């Protein structure tokens, strides 16, 4: 399974970005997907997750109401729409795939990880 994240960049506070994560080498619709982020000097933290069909989503409290996770099984892609961005959202964002189930917010629930895409929010 290969995951390729893209869409990061530099944006001003209050702005928006849309991250994409394209999957290959797997039956994408069999996998739950998640987004995590890691800021410099901090541990990787959960951002959002979506089940195989897209019918169930989960968000961390710090992004709830600002970020939206979605997926297109036809395109083998998961998205993260990020609105009302804040400087504290600055981090490398990673997508991850899980076929083993488990708690969506825990990194160990995911078997495969993308390479990360950097999001920088200026004040």
C-alpha positions in Angstrom: 0.0 0.0 0.0 1.4 3.4 -1.0 -0.1 6.7 0.3 0.8 10.0 -1.3 -0.2 13.1 0.5 -0.3 16.5 -1.2 -1.8 19.9 -0.9 0.2 21.5 1.9 1.7 24.9 1.7 1.8 28.3 3.3 -1.4 30.1 4.1 -2.4 33.0 6.3 -4.4 32.6 9.4 -8.1 32.4 8.6 -7.4 30.8 5.2 -8.1 27.4 3.8 -6.3 24.4 2.4 -7.4 21.1 1.0 -5.1 18.1 1.5 -5.3 15.0 -0.6 -4.0 11.5 0.0 -4.0 9.2 -3.0 -3.8 5.4 -2.3 -2.4 2.7 -4.5 -1.6 -0.9 -4.3 -4.7 -1.8 -2.2 -8.4 -2.2 -2.2 -9.0 1.3 -1.0 -12.6 0.9 0.0 -11.5 -1.8 2.5 -9.6 0.7 4.5 -10.5 3.2 7.1 -8.4 6.3 6.7 -7.0 8.9 9.1 -5.2 12.2 9.2 -2.6 12.9 11.8 -0.2 15.8 12.3 3.1 16.5 14.0 4.4 19.9 14.9 8.1 20.5 15.6 9.0 19.2 19.0 5.6 17.6 19.6 4.2 14.1 19.3 2.1 13.0 16.4 -1.6 13.8 17.1 -4.9 12.7 15.7 -6.8 15.0 13.4 -9.6 13.2 11.7 -10.7 9.7 10.6 -13.3 8.2 8.2 -14.6 4.7 7.9 -14.5 2.7 4.7 -17.8 4.0 3.3 -17.4 7.6 4.4 -20.5 7.3 6.5 -18.7 7.7 9.9 -16.2 10.4 10.7 -14.3 11.4 13.8 -12.4 14.6 14.7 -10.2 15.8 17.4 -11.7 18.5 19.5 -9.2 21.1 18.3 -10.2 20.8 14.7 -13.9 20.0 15.0 -16.1 22.4 13.1 -13.1 23.7 11.0 -11.8 20.6 9.3 -13.8 18.1 7.2 -12.6 14.7 6.2 -14.1 13.0 3.1 -13.2 10.2 0.7 -13.8 9.1 -2.9 -13.5 5.4 -3.2 -13.8 5.7 -7.0 -10.7 7.9 -7.0 -8.8 6.0 -4.2 -8.4 9.3 -2.4 -9.1 10.8 1.0 -9.3 14.5 1.6 -9.0 16.9 4.4 -10.6 20.3 3.9 -9.1 22.7 6.4 -10.9 26.1 7.0 -10.3 28.9 9.5 -6.7 27.8 9.9 -4.7 29.0 12.9 -1.0 29.3 13.4 -1.2 26.4 15.8 -2.4 24.2 12.9 1.2 24.4 11.5 2.5 20.9 11.2 3.4 18.1 8.9 0.2 16.3 8.1 0.2 12.5 7.5 -2.5 10.3 6.0 -2.8 6.7 7.2 -4.7 3.6 6.3 -6.2 1.0 8.6 -7.6 -2.4 7.8 -7.3 -3.8 11.3 -9.9 -1.6 13.0 -9.2 -0.3 16.4 -9.5 3.2 17.9 -9.4 5.8 15.1 -7.4 8.3 17.1 -4.5 6.0 17.9 -1.6 5.8 15.5 -1.1 2.1 16.2 -4.5 1.4 14.6 -3.0 2.2 11.2 -0.8 0.0 9.2 0.3 2.3 6.4 1.4 5.9 6.4 2.1 8.5 3.7 5.2 10.7 3.6 3.5 13.8 5.0 2.8 17.2 3.6 3.8 20.5 5.4 1.2 23.0 6.3 2.4 26.4 7.5 -0.1 28.9 8.8 1.3 32.5 9.3 -0.2 34.9 11.7 
